[in-house]
Structure formats: C-alpha cells, structure tokens
Amino acid sequence: MKRTKRKFSAAFKAKVALEAIKERETTSELAKRFELHPNMIAKWKQEFLERSTEIFEKPAPCKQ
C-alpha cells in the first residue's frame, strides 16, 4: 500500500512553526496534534526563523 505525498499550504506551515516557536508544547506533542513527523516541525521552525527578516526588508505596501 503506497502512501501519497501530502502537500501543506504556506499558512499551515506558518501556523505549525509559530506553535513550535511558542514552546508551550514539545515538538512530540505538536507532531501528534498536527499529525506530522517531529523533524518536519523542526525544519519549518528553523526556516521560519531564518527567513522572517525578509518580511521587513521589503517596503510595506501602502494601504489607503
């Protein structure tokens, strides 16, 4: 029985990464809650932290 590869949205990845950064639950607990492997959560958390500065490097769009 072959398992198909799951695809996750950017919003879902950000949600999981933020929960991991908050450290209210362990990575194992988050893995059970979101049905992911702990390594995936660690990877998304690291990528989020490394790339978060990109948000502030670009000028913000003006809202009117």
TIDO-736492 format. One record per atom (N, C-alpha, C, O): x, y, z. Coordinates in steps of 0.02 Angstrom, whole numbers, padded with zeros to 5 digits, always signed. Layout:
XYZ;...
//
This chain:
+00042-00058+00000;+00000+00000+00000;+00045+00062+00000;+00082+00074+00047;+00040+00101-00053;+00082+00160-00060;+00046+00222-00032;-00013+00233-00045;+00083+00260+00006;+00055+00321+00036;+00072+00380-00009;+00129+00388-00031;+00022+00422-00023;+00034+00480-00065;+00066+00536-00025;+00055+00542+00035;+00106+00576-00058;+00140+00631-00026;+00090+00687-00011;+00053+00709-00054;+00091+00708+00052;+00045+00762+00072;+00078+00829+00056;+00138+00838+00064;+00037+00877+00035;+00061+00944+00021;+00029+00991+00071;-00032+00988+00084;+00069+01035+00100;+00045+01080+00152;+00048+01152+00126;+00095+01171+00091;-00002+01191+00144;-00004+01261+00124;+00046+01301+00165;+00068+01279+00218;+00063+01358+00139;+00109+01403+00175;+00078+01425+00241;+00114+01432+00290;+00013+01436+00242;-00021+01457+00303;-00016+01403+00357;-00006+01418+00416;-00024+01341+00337;-00020+01285+00385;+00051+01280+00413;+00061+01271+00473;+00101+01285+00369;+00170+01281+00391;+00186+01337+00440;+00220+01326+00490;+00162+01398+00425;+00174+01455+00470;+00141+01443+00537;+00170+01459+00589;+00081+01416+00537;+00044+01403+00599;+00083+01353+00642;+00091+01364+00702;+00107+01300+00612;+00145+01249+00649;+00210+01278+00674;+00229+01267+00732;+00245+01317+00632;+00309+01347+00652;+00299+01395+00711;+00339+01395+00757;+00247+01434+00709;+00233+01481+00764;+00218+01444+00829;+00240+01464+00882;+00180+01390+00824;+00166+01350+00884;+00230+01320+00912;+00238+01316+00973;+00276+01300+00868;+00340+01272+00891;+00383+01327+00924;+00417+01313+00973;+00380+01387+00897;+00419+01443+00925;+00393+01462+00994;+00433+01479+01038;+00329+01458+01004;+00299+01475+01069;+00322+01428+01125;+00325+01448+01183;+00339+01367+01107;+00364+01316+01154;+00317+01302+01212;+00339+01288+01267;+00252+01306+01200;+00203+01287+01251;+00194+01212+01253;+00173+01184+01304;+00209+01180+01197;+00207+01106+01192;+00273+01082+01164;+00308+01120+01129;+00290+01021+01178;+00351+00992+01150;+00340+00978+01076;+00283+00976+01052;+00395+00967+01041;+00390+00951+00970;+00352+00886+00960;+00314+00879+00912;+00361+00838+01005;+00325+00774+01000;+00250+00785+01008;+00210+00754+00973;+00231+00828+01055;+00159+00842+01064;+00129+00877+01004;+00074+00861+00983;+00167+00924+00976;+00144+00958+00915;+00138+00908+00856;+00092+00912+00816;+00186+00863+00852;+00185+00814+00799;+00122+00771+00802;+00092+00756+00751;+00103+00751+00862;+00042+00712+00869;-00019+00753+00852;-00065+00729+00817;-00021+00816+00875;-00079+00858+00864;-00089+00873+00790;-00146+00873+00765;-00035+00887+00754;-00040+00905+00683;-00028+00846+00636;-00030+00854+00575;-00015+00787+00664;-00003+00725+00626;+00056+00734+00577;+00050+00722+00517;+00112+00757+00606;+00173+00767+00568;+00231+00732+00603;+00225+00712+00661;+00286+00726+00568;+00347+00700+00598;+00382+00757+00634;+00384+00813+00608;+00410+00746+00693;+00444+00799+00730;+00500+00834+00690;+00511+00894+00698;+00534+00797+00647;+00586+00827+00605;+00558+00880+00558;+00591+00930+00544;+00497+00868+00533;+00466+00916+00488;+00451+00981+00525;+00461+01036+00498;+00427+00975+00586;+00412+01034+00626;+00476+01073+00640;+00477+01134+00635;+00529+01038+00658;+00594+01071+00671;+00620+01107+00608;+00647+01162+00613;+00611+01076+00551;+00633+01105+00488;+00594+01169+00472;+00624+01219+00454;+00528+01167+00480;+00486+01225+00466;+00501+01281+00516;+00502+01340+00497;+00513+01264+00579;+00529+01314+00630;+00595+01349+00612;+00598+01410+00613;+00645+01311+00594;+00710+01339+00576;+00704+01383+00515;+00733+01438+00513;+00668+01361+00464;+00659+01401+00403;+00622+01466+00419;+00639+01518+00392;+00571+01462+00461;+00533+01521+00481;+00579+01572+00515;+00577+01631+00498;+00620+01549+00561;+00664+01594+00597;+00717+01625+00551;+00734+01683+00558;+00743+01585+00505;+00795+01609+00459;+00768+01660+00409;+00803+01707+00390;+00706+01650+00386;+00679+01692+00333;+00632+01747+00357;+00607+01785+00316;+00620+01751+00422;+00573+01801+00447;+00597+01873+00435;+00556+01918+00430;+00662+01883+00431;+00687+01951+00419;+00669+01977+00349;+00668+02037+00338;+00655+01932+00303;+00636+01952+00235;+00573+01994+00234;+00563+02036+00190;+00530+01984+00282;+00467+02020+00286;+00481+02095+00293;+00447+02136+00263;+00531+02113+00334;+00544+02183+00348;+00595+02214+00301;+00606+02275+00305;+00625+02176+00258;+00674+02203+00211;+00640+02239+00153;+00667+02287+00126;+00581+02217+00134;+00544+02247+00078;+00499+02302+00105;+00472+02296+00160;+00491+02356+00067;+00446+02409+00091;+00374+02382+00093;+00352+02346+00049;+00339+02401+00145;+00270+02378+00154;+00225+02413+00103;+00234+02472+00090;+00176+02377+00075;+00130+02410+00029;+00087+02460+00066;+00066+02447+00123;+00074+02515+00035;+00033+02568+00066;-00040+02550+00061;-00065+02533+00008;-00074+02553+00118;-00146+02541+00119;-00182+02607+00126;-00163+02649+00167;-00233+02616+00086;-00270+02679+00089;-00342+02667+00107;-00380+02715+00111;
//
